[in-house]
Amino acid sequence: MLIRLDWEVTRKMILAISLIKVVPDQEKAVYYALKDIDGIRSMYHLFGDHDFLLILEAEDSSDLNQTLDKIIEVNSVSAMQTMLAGSSRGFQRHVNEICGEACRIDGGKELCLNAFP
């Protein structure tokens, strides 16, 4: 069964990516605390400078801020870095505006034939 998302609805959602650092040896406890927070769409355990990568989804900036507040309040979360994620559709639309007539449809994909100015 194919489910199609309404672009008018999905484009109003805010997507963000958060990188989380945890106090050493507390990853399991933080995982269980984070998994119950509304607004976390996906969570990945990392090995390196950060311990978790979170994909966040919110209706608006107020909802996103509430989610971020809940995350940073989790015991043993020592640091958090958050970036807003933009839609690739918006980027492609921007490329098309820059390239104008030089963009064409090829096999269902939009290709830009000019280099960026």
CNS distance restraints for C-alpha pairs under 8 A (distance, minus, plus):
assign (resid   5 and name CA) (resid   9 and name CA) 7.67 0.50 0.50
assign (resid   5 and name CA) (resid  10 and name CA) 6.88 0.50 0.50
assign (resid   6 and name CA) (resid  10 and name CA) 6.26 0.50 0.50
assign (resid   7 and name CA) (resid  11 and name CA) 5.71 0.50 0.50
assign (resid   8 and name CA) (resid  12 and name CA) 6.98 0.50 0.50
assign (resid   9 and name CA) (resid  13 and name CA) 7.37 0.50 0.50
assign (resid  11 and name CA) (resid  87 and name CA) 7.92 0.50 0.50
assign (resid  12 and name CA) (resid  59 and name CA) 6.94 0.50 0.50
assign (resid  12 and name CA) (resid  60 and name CA) 7.74 0.50 0.50
assign (resid  13 and name CA) (resid  57 and name CA) 6.68 0.50 0.50
assign (resid  13 and name CA) (resid  58 and name CA) 5.78 0.50 0.50
assign (resid  13 and name CA) (resid  59 and name CA) 4.98 0.50 0.50
assign (resid  13 and name CA) (resid  60 and name CA) 6.64 0.50 0.50
assign (resid  14 and name CA) (resid  56 and name CA) 8.00 0.50 0.50
assign (resid  14 and name CA) (resid  57 and name CA) 5.64 0.50 0.50
assign (resid  14 and name CA) (resid  58 and name CA) 5.12 0.50 0.50
assign (resid  14 and name CA) (resid  59 and name CA) 6.13 0.50 0.50
assign (resid  14 and name CA) (resid  60 and name CA) 6.12 0.50 0.50
assign (resid  14 and name CA) (resid  61 and name CA) 7.30 0.50 0.50
assign (resid  14 and name CA) (resid  64 and name CA) 7.57 0.50 0.50
assign (resid  14 and name CA) (resid  84 and name CA) 7.55 0.50 0.50
assign (resid  14 and name CA) (resid  85 and name CA) 7.66 0.50 0.50
assign (resid  15 and name CA) (resid  55 and name CA) 7.19 0.50 0.50
assign (resid  15 and name CA) (resid  56 and name CA) 5.63 0.50 0.50
assign (resid  15 and name CA) (resid  57 and name CA) 4.73 0.50 0.50
assign (resid  15 and name CA) (resid  58 and name CA) 6.66 0.50 0.50
assign (resid  15 and name CA) (resid  84 and name CA) 6.06 0.50 0.50
assign (resid  15 and name CA) (resid  85 and name CA) 5.25 0.50 0.50
assign (resid  15 and name CA) (resid  86 and name CA) 7.15 0.50 0.50
assign (resid  16 and name CA) (resid  55 and name CA) 5.96 0.50 0.50
assign (resid  16 and name CA) (resid  56 and name CA) 4.99 0.50 0.50
assign (resid  16 and name CA) (resid  57 and name CA) 6.50 0.50 0.50
assign (resid  16 and name CA) (resid  82 and name CA) 6.72 0.50 0.50
assign (resid  16 and name CA) (resid  83 and name CA) 5.54 0.50 0.50
assign (resid  16 and name CA) (resid  84 and name CA) 4.21 0.50 0.50
assign (resid  16 and name CA) (resid  85 and name CA) 5.00 0.50 0.50
assign (resid  17 and name CA) (resid  53 and name CA) 6.96 0.50 0.50
assign (resid  17 and name CA) (resid  54 and name CA) 5.61 0.50 0.50
assign (resid  17 and name CA) (resid  55 and name CA) 4.81 0.50 0.50
assign (resid  17 and name CA) (resid  56 and name CA) 6.04 0.50 0.50
assign (resid  17 and name CA) (resid  82 and name CA) 5.58 0.50 0.50
assign (resid  17 and name CA) (resid  83 and name CA) 5.27 0.50 0.50
assign (resid  17 and name CA) (resid  84 and name CA) 6.32 0.50 0.50
assign (resid  17 and name CA) (resid  85 and name CA) 6.70 0.50 0.50
assign (resid  18 and name CA) (resid  52 and name CA) 8.00 0.50 0.50
assign (resid  18 and name CA) (resid  53 and name CA) 5.73 0.50 0.50
assign (resid  18 and name CA) (resid  54 and name CA) 5.03 0.50 0.50
assign (resid  18 and name CA) (resid  55 and name CA) 6.63 0.50 0.50
assign (resid  18 and name CA) (resid  56 and name CA) 7.46 0.50 0.50
assign (resid  18 and name CA) (resid  80 and name CA) 6.55 0.50 0.50
assign (resid  18 and name CA) (resid  81 and name CA) 5.45 0.50 0.50
assign (resid  18 and name CA) (resid  82 and name CA) 4.17 0.50 0.50
assign (resid  18 and name CA) (resid  83 and name CA) 6.38 0.50 0.50
assign (resid  19 and name CA) (resid  50 and name CA) 6.18 0.50 0.50
assign (resid  19 and name CA) (resid  51 and name CA) 7.47 0.50 0.50
assign (resid  19 and name CA) (resid  52 and name CA) 5.84 0.50 0.50
assign (resid  19 and name CA) (resid  53 and name CA) 4.76 0.50 0.50
assign (resid  19 and name CA) (resid  54 and name CA) 6.48 0.50 0.50
assign (resid  19 and name CA) (resid  80 and name CA) 5.61 0.50 0.50
assign (resid  19 and name CA) (resid  81 and name CA) 5.14 0.50 0.50
assign (resid  19 and name CA) (resid  82 and name CA) 6.37 0.50 0.50
assign (resid  20 and name CA) (resid  50 and name CA) 5.62 0.50 0.50
assign (resid  20 and name CA) (resid  51 and name CA) 5.75 0.50 0.50
assign (resid  20 and name CA) (resid  52 and name CA) 5.03 0.50 0.50
assign (resid  20 and name CA) (resid  53 and name CA) 6.36 0.50 0.50
assign (resid  20 and name CA) (resid  54 and name CA) 7.78 0.50 0.50
assign (resid  20 and name CA) (resid  77 and name CA) 6.98 0.50 0.50
assign (resid  20 and name CA) (resid  78 and name CA) 7.69 0.50 0.50
assign (resid  20 and name CA) (resid  79 and name CA) 5.88 0.50 0.50
assign (resid  20 and name CA) (resid  80 and name CA) 4.60 0.50 0.50
assign (resid  20 and name CA) (resid  81 and name CA) 6.66 0.50 0.50
assign (resid  21 and name CA) (resid  49 and name CA) 7.49 0.50 0.50
assign (resid  21 and name CA) (resid  50 and name CA) 4.85 0.50 0.50
assign (resid  21 and name CA) (resid  51 and name CA) 5.19 0.50 0.50
assign (resid  21 and name CA) (resid  52 and name CA) 6.90 0.50 0.50
assign (resid  21 and name CA) (resid  77 and name CA) 6.03 0.50 0.50
assign (resid  21 and name CA) (resid  78 and name CA) 5.50 0.50 0.50
assign (resid  21 and name CA) (resid  79 and name CA) 4.98 0.50 0.50
assign (resid  21 and name CA) (resid  80 and name CA) 6.26 0.50 0.50
assign (resid  22 and name CA) (resid  26 and name CA) 6.51 0.50 0.50
assign (resid  22 and name CA) (resid  27 and name CA) 6.36 0.50 0.50
assign (resid  22 and name CA) (resid  30 and name CA) 7.51 0.50 0.50
assign (resid  22 and name CA) (resid  50 and name CA) 7.66 0.50 0.50
assign (resid  22 and name CA) (resid  51 and name CA) 6.22 0.50 0.50
assign (resid  22 and name CA) (resid  76 and name CA) 5.61 0.50 0.50
assign (resid  22 and name CA) (resid  77 and name CA) 4.57 0.50 0.50
assign (resid  22 and name CA) (resid  78 and name CA) 5.17 0.50 0.50
assign (resid  22 and name CA) (resid  79 and name CA) 7.04 0.50 0.50
assign (resid  23 and name CA) (resid  27 and name CA) 7.57 0.50 0.50
assign (resid  23 and name CA) (resid  76 and name CA) 5.15 0.50 0.50
assign (resid  23 and name CA) (resid  77 and name CA) 6.37 0.50 0.50
assign (resid  23 and name CA) (resid  78 and name CA) 5.99 0.50 0.50
assign (resid  26 and name CA) (resid  30 and name CA) 6.23 0.50 0.50
assign (resid  26 and name CA) (resid  76 and name CA) 6.50 0.50 0.50
assign (resid  27 and name CA) (resid  31 and name CA) 5.98 0.50 0.50
assign (resid  27 and name CA) (resid  51 and name CA) 7.28 0.50 0.50
assign (resid  28 and name CA) (resid  32 and name CA) 6.42 0.50 0.50
assign (resid  29 and name CA) (resid  33 and name CA) 6.35 0.50 0.50
assign (resid  30 and name CA) (resid  34 and name CA) 5.98 0.50 0.50
assign (resid  30 and name CA) (resid  74 and name CA) 6.96 0.50 0.50
assign (resid  30 and name CA) (resid  75 and name CA) 7.22 0.50 0.50
assign (resid  30 and name CA) (resid  76 and name CA) 6.76 0.50 0.50
assign (resid  30 and name CA) (resid  77 and name CA) 7.11 0.50 0.50
assign (resid  31 and name CA) (resid  35 and name CA) 6.08 0.50 0.50
assign (resid  32 and name CA) (resid  36 and name CA) 7.13 0.50 0.50
assign (resid  33 and name CA) (resid  37 and name CA) 7.36 0.50 0.50
assign (resid  33 and name CA) (resid  74 and name CA) 6.79 0.50 0.50
assign (resid  34 and name CA) (resid  40 and name CA) 7.87 0.50 0.50
assign (resid  34 and name CA) (resid  71 and name CA) 6.80 0.50 0.50
assign (resid  34 and name CA) (resid  74 and name CA) 7.56 0.50 0.50
assign (resid  35 and name CA) (resid  40 and name CA) 7.46 0.50 0.50
assign (resid  35 and name CA) (resid  43 and name CA) 7.86 0.50 0.50
assign (resid  37 and name CA) (resid  67 and name CA) 7.25 0.50 0.50
assign (resid  37 and name CA) (resid  70 and name CA) 7.27 0.50 0.50
assign (resid  37 and name CA) (resid  71 and name CA) 7.65 0.50 0.50
assign (resid  38 and name CA) (resid  67 and name CA) 6.96 0.50 0.50
assign (resid  39 and name CA) (resid  56 and name CA) 5.52 0.50 0.50
assign (resid  39 and name CA) (resid  57 and name CA) 5.23 0.50 0.50
assign (resid  39 and name CA) (resid  58 and name CA) 5.98 0.50 0.50
assign (resid  39 and name CA) (resid  64 and name CA) 7.47 0.50 0.50
assign (resid  39 and name CA) (resid  67 and name CA) 6.07 0.50 0.50
assign (resid  40 and name CA) (resid  54 and name CA) 6.55 0.50 0.50
assign (resid  40 and name CA) (resid  55 and name CA) 5.98 0.50 0.50
assign (resid  40 and name CA) (resid  56 and name CA) 4.58 0.50 0.50
assign (resid  40 and name CA) (resid  57 and name CA) 6.41 0.50 0.50
assign (resid  40 and name CA) (resid  67 and name CA) 7.82 0.50 0.50
assign (resid  41 and name CA) (resid  54 and name CA) 7.47 0.50 0.50
assign (resid  41 and name CA) (resid  55 and name CA) 5.46 0.50 0.50
assign (resid  41 and name CA) (resid  56 and name CA) 5.38 0.50 0.50
assign (resid  41 and name CA) (resid  57 and name CA) 6.18 0.50 0.50
assign (resid  42 and name CA) (resid  54 and name CA) 5.75 0.50 0.50
assign (resid  42 and name CA) (resid  55 and name CA) 4.99 0.50 0.50
assign (resid  42 and name CA) (resid  56 and name CA) 7.15 0.50 0.50
assign (resid  43 and name CA) (resid  52 and name CA) 6.78 0.50 0.50
assign (resid  43 and name CA) (resid  53 and name CA) 5.82 0.50 0.50
assign (resid  43 and name CA) (resid  54 and name CA) 4.59 0.50 0.50
assign (resid  43 and name CA) (resid  55 and name CA) 6.39 0.50 0.50
assign (resid  44 and name CA) (resid  52 and name CA) 5.50 0.50 0.50
assign (resid  44 and name CA) (resid  53 and name CA) 5.11 0.50 0.50
assign (resid  44 and name CA) (resid  54 and name CA) 6.45 0.50 0.50
assign (resid  45 and name CA) (resid  51 and name CA) 5.81 0.50 0.50
assign (resid  45 and name CA) (resid  52 and name CA) 4.59 0.50 0.50
assign (resid  45 and name CA) (resid  53 and name CA) 6.54 0.50 0.50
assign (resid  46 and name CA) (resid  50 and name CA) 6.29 0.50 0.50
assign (resid  46 and name CA) (resid  51 and name CA) 4.75 0.50 0.50
assign (resid  46 and name CA) (resid  52 and name CA) 5.24 0.50 0.50
assign (resid  46 and name CA) (resid  53 and name CA) 6.83 0.50 0.50
assign (resid  47 and name CA) (resid  51 and name CA) 6.11 0.50 0.50
assign (resid  56 and name CA) (resid  64 and name CA) 7.74 0.50 0.50
assign (resid  57 and name CA) (resid  64 and name CA) 7.23 0.50 0.50
assign (resid  58 and name CA) (resid  63 and name CA) 5.49 0.50 0.50
assign (resid  58 and name CA) (resid  64 and name CA) 5.19 0.50 0.50
assign (resid  59 and name CA) (resid  63 and name CA) 6.16 0.50 0.50
assign (resid  59 and name CA) (resid  64 and name CA) 7.51 0.50 0.50
assign (resid  60 and name CA) (resid  64 and name CA) 6.35 0.50 0.50
assign (resid  61 and name CA) (resid  65 and name CA) 6.06 0.50 0.50
assign (resid  62 and name CA) (resid  66 and name CA) 6.31 0.50 0.50
assign (resid  63 and name CA) (resid  67 and name CA) 6.31 0.50 0.50
assign (resid  64 and name CA) (resid  68 and name CA) 6.19 0.50 0.50
assign (resid  65 and name CA) (resid  69 and name CA) 6.07 0.50 0.50
assign (resid  66 and name CA) (resid  70 and name CA) 6.32 0.50 0.50
assign (resid  67 and name CA) (resid  71 and name CA) 6.32 0.50 0.50
assign (resid  68 and name CA) (resid  72 and name CA) 6.26 0.50 0.50
assign (resid  69 and name CA) (resid  73 and name CA) 6.19 0.50 0.50
assign (resid  70 and name CA) (resid  74 and name CA) 6.62 0.50 0.50
assign (resid  71 and name CA) (resid  77 and name CA) 7.67 0.50 0.50
assign (resid  72 and name CA) (resid  77 and name CA) 6.14 0.50 0.50
assign (resid  72 and name CA) (resid  78 and name CA) 7.84 0.50 0.50
assign (resid  72 and name CA) (resid  79 and name CA) 7.46 0.50 0.50
assign (resid  72 and name CA) (resid  80 and name CA) 7.01 0.50 0.50
assign (resid  73 and name CA) (resid  77 and name CA) 7.38 0.50 0.50
assign (resid  86 and name CA) (resid  90 and name CA) 7.32 0.50 0.50
assign (resid  86 and name CA) (resid  91 and name CA) 7.94 0.50 0.50
assign (resid  87 and name CA) (resid  91 and name CA) 6.79 0.50 0.50
assign (resid  88 and name CA) (resid  92 and name CA) 6.14 0.50 0.50
assign (resid  89 and name CA) (resid  93 and name CA) 6.19 0.50 0.50
assign (resid  90 and name CA) (resid  94 and name CA) 6.31 0.50 0.50
assign (resid  91 and name CA) (resid  95 and name CA) 6.26 0.50 0.50
assign (resid  92 and name CA) (resid  96 and name CA) 6.19 0.50 0.50
assign (resid  92 and name CA) (resid 110 and name CA) 7.93 0.50 0.50
assign (resid  93 and name CA) (resid  97 and name CA) 6.32 0.50 0.50
assign (resid  94 and name CA) (resid  98 and name CA) 6.38 0.50 0.50
assign (resid  95 and name CA) (resid  99 and name CA) 6.13 0.50 0.50
assign (resid  95 and name CA) (resid 112 and name CA) 7.24 0.50 0.50
assign (resid  96 and name CA) (resid 100 and name CA) 5.61 0.50 0.50
assign (resid  96 and name CA) (resid 103 and name CA) 6.20 0.50 0.50
assign (resid  96 and name CA) (resid 112 and name CA) 7.09 0.50 0.50
assign (resid  98 and name CA) (resid 116 and name CA) 7.39 0.50 0.50
assign (resid  98 and name CA) (resid 117 and name CA) 7.88 0.50 0.50
assign (resid  99 and name CA) (resid 103 and name CA) 6.06 0.50 0.50
assign (resid  99 and name CA) (resid 112 and name CA) 6.60 0.50 0.50
assign (resid  99 and name CA) (resid 113 and name CA) 7.69 0.50 0.50
assign (resid  99 and name CA) (resid 114 and name CA) 6.25 0.50 0.50
assign (resid  99 and name CA) (resid 116 and name CA) 7.65 0.50 0.50
assign (resid 102 and name CA) (resid 112 and name CA) 6.38 0.50 0.50
assign (resid 102 and name CA) (resid 113 and name CA) 5.58 0.50 0.50
assign (resid 102 and name CA) (resid 114 and name CA) 6.35 0.50 0.50
assign (resid 103 and name CA) (resid 110 and name CA) 6.79 0.50 0.50
assign (resid 103 and name CA) (resid 111 and name CA) 5.66 0.50 0.50
assign (resid 103 and name CA) (resid 112 and name CA) 4.52 0.50 0.50
assign (resid 103 and name CA) (resid 113 and name CA) 5.88 0.50 0.50
assign (resid 103 and name CA) (resid 114 and name CA) 7.77 0.50 0.50
assign (resid 104 and name CA) (resid 110 and name CA) 5.85 0.50 0.50
assign (resid 104 and name CA) (resid 111 and name CA) 5.82 0.50 0.50
assign (resid 104 and name CA) (resid 112 and name CA) 6.91 0.50 0.50
assign (resid 104 and name CA) (resid 113 and name CA) 7.92 0.50 0.50
assign (resid 105 and name CA) (resid 109 and name CA) 5.65 0.50 0.50
assign (resid 105 and name CA) (resid 110 and name CA) 4.70 0.50 0.50
assign (resid 105 and name CA) (resid 111 and name CA) 6.40 0.50 0.50
assign (resid 106 and name CA) (resid 110 and name CA) 6.18 0.50 0.50
assign (resid 106 and name CA) (resid 111 and name CA) 6.79 0.50 0.50
